[in-house]
Amino acid sequence: MTNLITISDIQAFKPISNNIDVSKKLNTFIREAQEFDLRPILGDEFYLAIVADFEASPSLVTYSDLFNGVTYTYGSNTYQHDGLKSVLVYYAYSRYIILNGFNDTPSGMVQKTNEFSMPTPLKELQAYSDKYRNMGLEAYKGVENYLCLNRDIWISFQAENCKRCGCNGTCGKGTTNKGFGFKAGNISK
């Protein structure tokens, strides 16, 4: 499958070394972020439609605003989302943080060190990785809001998290698909 983002896209957000080992690893992390992070939240049909549009010539005719981000208006409010590209960057970078310090060798997994540095403790790496994973989730929430507000355009998007009013929680009405607000209690004398 085609990588939807490049190492340059990640480097635009975070400085990363240009050495060959990092490039090989990052391409793996990008593919994993697409398959195990982005695909599940978008659903297969919608995800595969985006990939097909990305691979087409010219690329991203239909899904450009969704992929690259856009400022849009709904009602009298203006919104902005950073696109699925930023979601993928955060998810791929999160994977990179955890796994970059490890190298697979014929003798097993090793962690390289030298006399001028020491490896960051795994607990700190996990916290840092979680930070970027959460940033990816927040970026996705902006994309999801765009999709919910424009469900008539993005009909193959699985909109189970969208509010009934279509605003994904931005209107403040508090309507959801979960019930009608009945309240019950025991009556006693």
C-alpha contacts under 8 A as a table, 3 or more apart, distances in Angstrom:
res1	aa1	res2	aa2	distance
1	M	31	R	7.84
2	T	51	V	7.73
2	T	55	E	7.42
3	N	6	T	6.93
3	N	27	N	7.50
3	N	30	I	6.56
3	N	31	R	6.05
3	N	34	Q	7.83
4	L	30	I	7.96
4	L	34	Q	7.79
4	L	51	V	7.43
4	L	54	F	7.26
4	L	85	K	7.50
5	I	9	D	6.10
5	I	10	I	7.81
5	I	30	I	7.11
5	I	85	K	6.54
5	I	88	L	7.26
5	I	89	V	7.34
6	T	9	D	5.17
6	T	10	I	6.77
6	T	27	N	7.66
6	T	30	I	7.89
7	I	10	I	5.14
7	I	11	Q	6.15
7	I	23	S	7.08
7	I	26	L	6.84
7	I	27	N	7.41
8	S	11	Q	4.85
8	S	12	A	6.14
9	D	12	A	5.21
9	D	13	F	7.03
9	D	89	V	7.01
10	I	13	F	5.37
10	I	14	K	6.06
10	I	15	P	7.90
10	I	16	I	7.85
10	I	89	V	5.43
10	I	93	Y	7.15
11	Q	14	K	4.86
11	Q	15	P	5.10
11	Q	16	I	5.80
12	A	15	P	7.30
13	F	89	V	7.76
17	S	22	V	6.77
18	N	22	V	6.78
18	N	23	S	6.85
19	N	22	V	5.63
19	N	23	S	6.56
20	I	23	S	5.08
20	I	24	K	6.34
21	D	24	K	5.24
21	D	25	K	6.26
22	V	25	K	5.10
22	V	26	L	5.89
22	V	100	N	7.38
23	S	26	L	5.13
23	S	27	N	6.28
24	K	27	N	5.53
24	K	28	T	6.75
25	K	28	T	5.24
25	K	29	F	6.35
25	K	96	Y	7.64
25	K	100	N	7.25
26	L	29	F	4.91
26	L	30	I	6.04
26	L	92	A	7.46
26	L	96	Y	6.60
27	N	30	I	5.08
27	N	31	R	6.34
28	T	31	R	5.22
28	T	32	E	6.20
29	F	32	E	5.00
29	F	33	A	6.02
29	F	92	A	5.23
29	F	93	Y	7.69
29	F	95	R	6.04
29	F	96	Y	6.39
30	I	33	A	5.13
30	I	34	Q	6.27
30	I	88	L	7.29
30	I	89	V	7.83
30	I	92	A	5.05
31	R	34	Q	5.13
31	R	35	E	6.20
32	E	35	E	5.15
32	E	36	F	5.62
32	E	37	D	7.41
32	E	92	A	7.51
33	A	36	F	5.46
33	A	37	D	4.96
33	A	38	L	6.34
33	A	88	L	6.32
33	A	91	Y	5.65
33	A	92	A	5.29
33	A	95	R	7.78
34	Q	37	D	5.80
34	Q	38	L	4.94
34	Q	39	R	6.02
34	Q	88	L	6.79
35	E	38	L	6.24
35	E	39	R	5.29
35	E	40	P	7.53
36	F	39	R	6.24
36	F	40	P	6.50
37	D	40	P	6.06
37	D	41	I	6.89
37	D	91	Y	7.10
38	L	41	I	5.52
38	L	42	L	6.26
38	L	47	Y	7.76
38	L	87	V	7.94
38	L	88	L	7.11
39	R	42	L	5.30
39	R	43	G	5.71
39	R	44	D	6.18
39	R	47	Y	5.66
40	P	43	G	5.30
40	P	44	D	7.18
42	L	46	F	6.02
42	L	47	Y	5.71
42	L	157	F	6.85
42	L	158	Q	7.07
43	G	46	F	5.70
43	G	47	Y	5.96
43	G	157	F	7.44
43	G	158	Q	6.76
44	D	47	Y	5.13
44	D	48	L	5.91
45	E	48	L	5.36
45	E	49	A	6.23
45	E	156	S	6.87
46	F	49	A	5.14
46	F	50	I	6.39
46	F	156	S	5.63
46	F	157	F	5.71
46	F	158	Q	7.94
47	Y	50	I	5.24
47	Y	51	V	6.34
48	L	51	V	5.00
48	L	52	A	6.05
49	A	52	A	5.11
49	A	53	D	6.22
50	I	53	D	5.12
50	I	54	F	6.11
50	I	60	L	7.90
50	I	63	Y	6.40
51	V	54	F	4.94
51	V	55	E	6.16
52	A	55	E	5.14
52	A	56	A	6.09
53	D	56	A	5.12
53	D	59	S	6.07
53	D	60	L	5.13
53	D	61	V	6.68
53	D	62	T	6.68
53	D	63	Y	6.90
54	F	59	S	4.89
54	F	60	L	4.86
54	F	63	Y	7.97
55	E	59	S	6.00
55	E	60	L	7.83
56	A	59	S	4.99
56	A	60	L	7.26
58	P	61	V	6.69
60	L	63	Y	5.29
60	L	64	S	4.92
60	L	67	F	7.97
61	V	64	S	6.03
63	Y	66	L	5.19
63	Y	67	F	5.96
64	S	67	F	5.13
64	S	68	N	5.76
64	S	69	G	7.64
65	D	68	N	5.40
65	D	69	G	5.09
65	D	70	V	5.39
65	D	83	G	7.12
66	L	69	G	5.56
66	L	70	V	7.28
66	L	83	G	5.35
66	L	84	L	6.43
66	L	143	V	7.08
67	F	83	G	4.65
67	F	84	L	4.60
67	F	85	K	5.56
68	N	82	D	6.45
68	N	83	G	4.61
68	N	84	L	6.57
68	N	85	K	5.94
68	N	86	S	7.87
69	G	80	Q	7.31
69	G	81	H	5.19
69	G	82	D	4.17
69	G	83	G	3.74
69	G	84	L	7.29
69	G	85	K	7.98
69	G	143	V	7.88
70	V	80	Q	5.70
70	V	81	H	5.77
70	V	82	D	6.72
70	V	83	G	7.23
71	T	78	T	7.04
71	T	79	Y	5.64
71	T	80	Q	4.14
71	T	81	H	6.62
72	Y	78	T	5.71
72	Y	79	Y	5.35
72	Y	80	Q	6.13
73	T	76	S	6.81
73	T	77	N	5.63
73	T	78	T	4.34
73	T	79	Y	6.05
74	Y	77	N	5.48
74	Y	78	T	6.39
74	Y	79	Y	7.58
74	Y	149	L	7.16
80	Q	142	G	7.39
81	H	139	A	7.28
81	H	142	G	5.04
81	H	143	V	5.67
81	H	146	Y	7.29
82	D	85	K	7.52
82	D	86	S	6.04
82	D	87	V	7.99
82	D	139	A	6.68
82	D	142	G	7.35
82	D	143	V	7.25
83	G	86	S	5.76
83	G	87	V	6.83
83	G	139	A	7.50
83	G	140	Y	7.71
83	G	142	G	7.98
83	G	143	V	5.99
84	L	87	V	4.88
84	L	88	L	6.17
84	L	139	A	7.92
84	L	140	Y	6.99
84	L	143	V	6.97
85	K	88	L	5.21
85	K	89	V	6.21
86	S	89	V	4.92
86	S	90	Y	6.26
86	S	136	G	7.26
86	S	139	A	6.87
87	V	90	Y	5.42
87	V	91	Y	6.32
87	V	135	M	7.91
87	V	136	G	4.66
87	V	137	L	7.10
87	V	139	A	5.56
87	V	140	Y	5.82
88	L	91	Y	5.10
88	L	92	A	5.90
88	L	136	G	7.11
89	V	92	A	5.26
89	V	93	Y	5.95
89	V	136	G	7.64
90	Y	93	Y	5.15
90	Y	94	S	6.05
90	Y	132	Y	5.48
90	Y	133	R	6.15
90	Y	135	M	6.43
90	Y	136	G	4.81
91	Y	94	S	5.09
91	Y	95	R	6.51
91	Y	132	Y	6.82
91	Y	133	R	5.43
91	Y	136	G	5.67
92	A	95	R	5.21
92	A	96	Y	6.23
93	Y	96	Y	4.83
93	Y	97	I	6.19
93	Y	129	S	7.73
93	Y	132	Y	7.05
94	S	97	I	5.37
94	S	98	I	6.92
94	S	128	Y	7.75
94	S	129	S	4.49
94	S	130	D	6.87
94	S	131	K	7.86
94	S	132	Y	5.30
94	S	133	R	5.57
95	R	98	I	5.57
95	R	99	L	6.30
95	R	129	S	6.91
96	Y	99	L	5.37
96	Y	100	N	5.28
97	I	100	N	5.87
97	I	101	G	7.79
97	I	125	L	6.47
97	I	128	Y	7.43
97	I	129	S	5.79
98	I	101	G	7.12
98	I	122	L	7.69
98	I	125	L	5.87
98	I	126	Q	6.44
98	I	129	S	6.42
99	L	102	F	5.68
100	N	103	N	7.60
101	G	111	Q	5.99
101	G	112	K	7.26
101	G	119	P	7.65
102	F	109	M	6.35
102	F	110	V	5.68
102	F	111	Q	4.86
102	F	112	K	7.32
103	N	109	M	5.55
103	N	110	V	5.31
103	N	111	Q	6.20
103	N	112	K	7.56
104	D	107	S	7.96
104	D	108	G	5.81
104	D	109	M	4.58
104	D	110	V	6.46
105	T	108	G	5.09
105	T	109	M	5.97
105	T	110	V	7.02
111	Q	119	P	7.89
113	T	117	S	6.53
113	T	118	M	6.10
113	T	119	P	6.81
114	N	117	S	5.70
114	N	118	M	7.16
115	E	118	M	7.78
120	T	124	E	6.74
120	T	125	L	6.68
121	P	124	E	5.48
121	P	125	L	6.45
122	L	125	L	4.94
122	L	126	Q	6.02
123	K	126	Q	5.09
123	K	127	A	6.31
124	E	127	A	5.12
124	E	128	Y	6.19
125	L	128	Y	5.06
125	L	129	S	5.96
126	Q	129	S	4.98
126	Q	130	D	5.98
127	A	130	D	5.06
127	A	131	K	6.24
128	Y	131	K	5.08
128	Y	132	Y	6.67
129	S	132	Y	5.33
129	S	133	R	6.16
130	D	133	R	4.89
130	D	134	N	6.04
131	K	134	N	5.24
131	K	135	M	6.29
132	Y	135	M	4.82
132	Y	136	G	6.20
133	R	136	G	5.04
133	R	137	L	6.40
134	N	137	L	4.93
134	N	138	E	6.20
135	M	138	E	5.04
135	M	139	A	6.12
136	G	139	A	5.05
136	G	140	Y	6.14
137	L	140	Y	4.96
137	L	141	K	6.28
138	E	141	K	5.04
138	E	142	G	6.75
139	A	142	G	5.38
139	A	143	V	6.66
140	Y	143	V	4.94
140	Y	144	E	5.94
141	K	144	E	4.88
141	K	145	N	6.06
142	G	145	N	5.12
142	G	146	Y	6.44
143	V	146	Y	5.09
143	V	147	L	6.27
144	E	147	L	4.93
144	E	148	C	6.03
144	E	168	N	7.94
145	N	148	C	5.08
145	N	149	L	6.08
145	N	162	C	7.84
145	N	167	C	7.04
145	N	168	N	5.57
146	Y	149	L	5.27
146	Y	150	N	6.17
147	L	150	N	5.12
147	L	151	R	5.78
147	L	154	W	6.50
147	L	157	F	7.38
148	C	151	R	5.20
148	C	159	A	6.63
148	C	162	C	5.55
148	C	163	K	7.89
148	C	166	G	5.74
148	C	167	C	6.36
148	C	168	N	5.99
149	L	166	G	5.35
149	L	167	C	5.30
149	L	168	N	7.04
150	N	153	I	5.53
150	N	154	W	6.44
150	N	166	G	8.00
151	R	154	W	5.00
151	R	155	I	5.73
151	R	157	F	7.44
151	R	159	A	7.67
151	R	166	G	7.70
152	D	155	I	5.78
154	W	157	F	5.64
155	I	158	Q	7.99
159	A	162	C	5.33
161	N	168	N	7.47
162	C	166	G	6.22
162	C	167	C	7.16
162	C	168	N	4.83
162	C	169	G	7.90
162	C	176	T	7.83
163	K	166	G	5.31
163	K	167	C	6.13
163	K	168	N	4.81
163	K	169	G	6.32
163	K	175	T	6.17
163	K	176	T	4.84
163	K	177	N	6.48
164	R	167	C	7.77
164	R	175	T	6.19
164	R	176	T	5.51
164	R	177	N	5.97
165	C	168	N	7.71
165	C	175	T	6.70
165	C	176	T	7.89
167	C	170	T	5.37
167	C	171	C	5.93
168	N	171	C	7.85
169	G	172	G	5.96
169	G	173	K	7.44
169	G	174	G	6.56
169	G	175	T	7.94
171	C	174	G	7.75
176	T	179	G	7.19
179	G	182	F	7.94
